[in-house]
Amino acid sequence: MARLTAAEKQKRYRDRLKNNPEKYEENKRKHREHYHKVKRLAKDLSPKERKQANLIWKLRQREYRKRRKNLQSIIDVTPPSSPLPRVQDIQAVHQPPPASPVSNASRERERKKVKKHKSKVYRANKKLEEENKNLKRFCEKYKKKLMRNKQKEVKITRNQKTSKAIIF
C-alpha cells in the first residue's frame, strides 16, 4: 500500500474528528480559546505598535485595491464570450471534405512554394536584423560623440573660471 501524503493524513484525522461530536466540539473550543488568548486588539497596542499596524493595514489595502483594479481592467478588455454553437453547425464543420484526386506532384509543387516562401522570409528577417544592428551602432557612436563634447565643454568652462579667478 502506498504511503499517505501529509494532506491525506490530515484529511483522515479531520474526518475522524468530525465523526466524534464530543472531540470535535472540544477541539473547536480549544481553538477558540487559543485565538482569544493570542489576538491583540488595536486599542491595546502601544502608540508605536499601532502606528506600525496602521502602516501595514494601509499597504495591504493599497495592494488589494491595485489587484482589484487590475482584475477589473482585464475583465473590461476581455471581449464577451461567443454564443454556444448549435449541433448542426458543429456537424457541418466536422464533416470531412469531399475527396479530390490531388496528385502527388501537385502536393510537391505546393510544398516547394511554401518552403521557398519560408526561406525568403527568413532571409529578409536576417537582413532586417543586420540593418537594425548597424543602426544601433550608428546611434551609439553619435551618442558617445555628444557625450564627449559635453564633457569637453564642462572642462573648458571650469578652466575659464579658474583662469578668471587667477586674474582677479
C-alpha positions in Angstrom: 0.0 0.0 0.0 1.3 3.5 -0.9 2.3 5.9 1.8 -0.2 8.7 2.6 0.8 12.3 2.0 0.6 14.8 4.8 -2.6 16.3 3.3 -4.2 12.8 3.1 -3.3 12.1 6.8 -4.7 15.4 7.8 -7.9 14.9 6.0 -8.3 11.5 7.6 -7.7 13.0 11.0 -10.3 15.7 10.5 -12.8 13.2 9.2 -12.3 11.0 12.3 -12.6 14.2 14.5 -15.8 15.2 12.8 -17.3 11.7 13.3 -16.9 12.1 17.0 -19.1 15.2 18.0 -17.6 15.4 21.6 -14.0 15.6 20.4 -14.9 17.9 17.6 -16.6 20.4 19.9 -13.6 20.1 22.4 -11.2 20.9 19.5 -13.3 23.9 18.4 -13.4 25.2 22.0 -9.6 24.9 22.4 -9.0 26.6 19.1 -11.3 29.5 20.1 -9.6 29.9 23.5 -6.2 29.9 21.9 -7.3 32.6 19.4 -8.8 34.9 22.0 -5.6 34.4 24.1 -3.3 35.3 21.3 -5.3 38.0 19.5 -4.5 41.7 20.2 -6.9 44.5 19.7 -5.8 47.8 18.2 -6.8 49.7 21.3 -4.5 47.5 23.4 -1.4 48.3 21.3 1.2 50.9 22.2 1.2 54.0 20.0 4.3 52.8 18.2 2.8 49.4 17.6 -0.5 51.0 16.5 1.3 53.2 14.0 3.2 50.2 12.6 -0.1 48.2 12.4 -1.8 51.1 10.6 1.0 51.3 8.1 0.7 47.5 7.4 -3.0 47.8 7.0 -2.7 50.7 4.7 -0.2 48.9 2.5 -2.3 45.8 2.4 -5.4 47.8 1.4 -3.4 49.6 -1.3 -2.3 46.2 -2.7 -5.8 44.8 -2.5 -7.2 47.8 -4.4 -4.4 47.6 -7.0 -5.1 43.9 -7.6 -8.9 44.5 -7.8 -8.3 47.4 -10.3 -6.0 45.3 -12.5 -8.5 42.4 -12.5 -11.3 44.8 -13.4 -9.2 46.3 -16.3 -8.6 42.8 -17.6 -12.3 42.0 -17.4 -13.1 45.2 -19.2 -10.6 44.5 -22.0 -11.7 40.9 -22.5 -14.3 40.6 -25.3 -17.6 38.9 -24.4 -17.8 35.2 -25.0 -19.2 33.9 -28.2 -22.7 32.2 -28.2 -22.7 28.5 -28.0 -22.7 26.8 -31.4 -25.7 24.7 -32.4 -25.3 21.0 -33.0 -26.0 21.3 -36.8 -23.1 23.8 -37.1 -20.7 21.5 -35.3 -21.7 18.6 -37.5 -21.3 20.7 -40.7 -17.8 21.8 -39.6 -16.5 18.3 -38.7 -17.6 16.6 -41.9 -14.6 15.6 -44.0 -14.1 17.5 -47.2 -15.0 15.6 -50.4 -12.1 13.5 -51.7 -10.4 15.2 -54.6 -8.0 13.5 -56.8 -4.9 15.6 -55.9 -1.8 14.2 -57.5 1.4 13.7 -55.6 3.2 16.0 -58.0 0.9 19.0 -57.2 1.4 18.4 -53.5 5.2 18.5 -54.1 4.9 21.8 -56.0 2.8 23.3 -53.2 5.4 22.2 -50.6 8.2 23.7 -52.7 6.3 27.0 -52.9 5.8 27.1 -49.1 9.5 26.2 -48.5 10.7 28.9 -50.9 8.4 31.4 -49.2 9.7 30.5 -45.8 13.3 30.8 -47.0 12.6 34.2 -48.5 11.0 35.5 -45.2 13.9 34.1 -43.2 16.5 35.9 -45.4 14.5 39.2 -45.2 14.4 38.8 -41.4 18.1 38.3 -41.2 18.7 41.3 -43.4 16.5 43.5 -41.2 18.2 42.3 -38.1 21.6 43.2 -39.5 20.3 46.6 -40.6 18.9 47.1 -37.1 22.3 46.2 -35.6 24.1 48.7 -37.8 21.6 51.5 -37.0 22.0 50.9 -33.3 25.8 51.0 -33.7 25.5 54.3 -35.6 23.2 55.7 -33.0 25.6 54.7 -30.2 28.6 56.3 -32.0 26.9 59.7 -32.1 25.6 59.4 -28.5 29.2 58.8 -27.4 30.4 61.8 -29.5 27.8 64.1 -28.0 28.7 62.9 -24.5 32.4 63.6 -25.1 31.6 67.1 -26.5 29.5 67.9 -23.4 32.4 66.8 -21.1 34.8 68.9 -23.1 32.6 72.0 -22.7 32.4 71.4 -19.0 36.1 71.1 -18.8 36.6 74.4 -20.8 34.2 76.3 -18.6 35.9 75.1 -15.5 39.3 76.2 -16.9 37.9 79.6 -17.8 36.6 80.0 -14.2 39.9 79.1 -12.7 41.8 81.4 -15.1 39.4 84.3 -14.3 39.9 83.6 -10.6 43.7 83.8 -11.0 43.5 87.1 -12.9 41.5 88.8 -10.2 
